[in-house]
Amino acid sequence: MRAKGASDVIFLLLNEDAVAGSLTTKSLSRYAARRLFERLQLLDVVRELSGRATFRLFGL
């Protein structure tokens, strides 16, 4: 992935059971994280676990 904070997100996905879709890091805003998770979901890399539209959890 070419997003600046993608490596942080991938690290968290590999080490945690679920990661919030609104995750923020130093180099990734909450909106960028949402777009990254949507892109990863389209590529079938992650699954949306919560089934809710307002608060989404993603995991492998």
Secondary structure as GFF3:
##gff-version 3
##sequence-region A 1 60
A	DSSP	alpha_helix	6	15	.	.	.	ID=ss1
A	DSSP	beta_strand	19	20	.	.	.	ID=ss2
A	DSSP	alpha_helix	30	42	.	.	.	ID=ss3
A	DSSP	beta_strand	47	48	.	.	.	ID=ss4
A	DSSP	beta_strand	57	59	.	.	.	ID=ss5
###
